Amino acid sequence: MIIGIGIDLCRISRIEEIICKFGESFLDRIFAEEEREYADKFTLLPLRSAAYAKRWAAKEACAKALGTGFGKRVVFQDIVVIRDDLGAPSLVLKGGALAVLKEKTPQGKLGKAFLSLTDDEPFAMAQVILEAY
């Protein structure tokens, strides 16, 4: 049973501009350590910016799927993009994001988040589907 769908599209150059302007303070506030480790493996700025833009889009899409956006209940650090052994992206929800998922999930079922990422200059896009099973 689908309990939420979210999608987000962002310009890669917008994220690149924010990173160049605010640097570490922006990256520390928005991205988890494992997200930063992955994106920072790319030494070329356009590839690094695309990796961060996809993770930004994933967080936005997930917040939309949760129906909360970002604010008091859900913060950026509550939604973490990881990669499995085959390289496929997935989400780890913590804190407020996990609490909201549990609230949206009917009693006796478990909640799961599915993530799809793509980029094609100038855009990065993410789609999140929340399922109760």
N, C-alpha and C positions, 0 to 999 in steps of 0.2 A: 504494500500500500504506500503510495507516494504521499508524503506529508509536507513537502516543500520543494520548490524549484527556484533557482536564481541564476541569473546570467549577468555578466559585466564585460564591457568593452572599454579599453583605455588606450590612449596614445602612448606608445613607448617613449617618445620624446618628452612627454609631460613628466613621466617618472624620472627620466634622465635629468631633466632640468631641476626637479625637486632634490634629487640626490646631489647634484653639483652645488645647489644653493645651500642646503641644510646639512649635508654630509652625514656624519655618524649619528647626530642627534635624531635625524629622521629614521635612519636605518635601525637604530636601537629601539625606537618607540614602536615601529611597525612590525619588524621581522624578528622571528625567533632565531636562535643561534644556528640551528640546522639549516634554516632557509638562507641565512647569510653565508654559511660555509659553502653551500651549493652554488649560489649566485657568484660569489667571489672567486670561484675556480676559473671563471671566464676573465681573461686578461684584457680582451678587447672591450672597450666601453659599450659599443652597441649590443654585443651579446650579453654582457653583464646587465645592462639596462633592460633588455628583453626578459631576462630571467626574473628580475625584480618586478617588472610590469605584470608578468603572468601571475606571480604570487600575490601582487596587489589585487588583480582582477579576481583571483580565487577567493580572497578574503571578502571582497565586496559581494561576490556572487553568493557566498555562503551566508553572509549576514542577511541578504535578501531572501534566501531560501528559509532562513530561520524566522523571517518576518520582523526582525528587530532593527536592522541597520546597526550602526555603531553608536554607543553612548554609555549610559549608566550600566546596562546589563551585560553588554558584549563589547569587548575591546579587541583591537587588532591582534594582540598577543594570544588571545583565546583560540585563534584559528591558525593552524600551522600546516603548511604544505610539505609533505615528505614524498620520497620516491621509494617504490618497492624494489626488490632484487632485479626485476626486469626493466626498471626505469620508469614504470608507470607512476603518475602522480596520484596521491591520495591525501586525505585530510585527517588531522588529529584535532579533535575539539577538546578544549580544556575550559575550566572556570565557568564564566557566564554562558558561553556558547554551548558547552556540554549540558549545563542546567536547562537551557531553553530546549535543546533537542530532547532531553528526557521529558520535559513538560508536554511537548508536542507529540510524543510517542504514546500510543494507547497502552493502557495497563496490560501486562502480560506479553508485550512485544519488546523488541530491541530496536534501537535506531541506528542507522548507518548512513554515511555520506559518500556519495560518488562524485568524482571530480574529473572534468575534461579540460585540458588547456591547449591553446594554440596561439601562434603568433605569425603574422605576416606584415612586415613593415608597411605602414606605420602603426599597426594595432596589435594588441595582445588581448586575448579573450579567454574567459573561463565560464564553465557551466557547472552548477552543483545541483544534484538531485538528492533529497533526503528521503529515505525509505524506512518504514516500520515493517519489520518482518517477524 
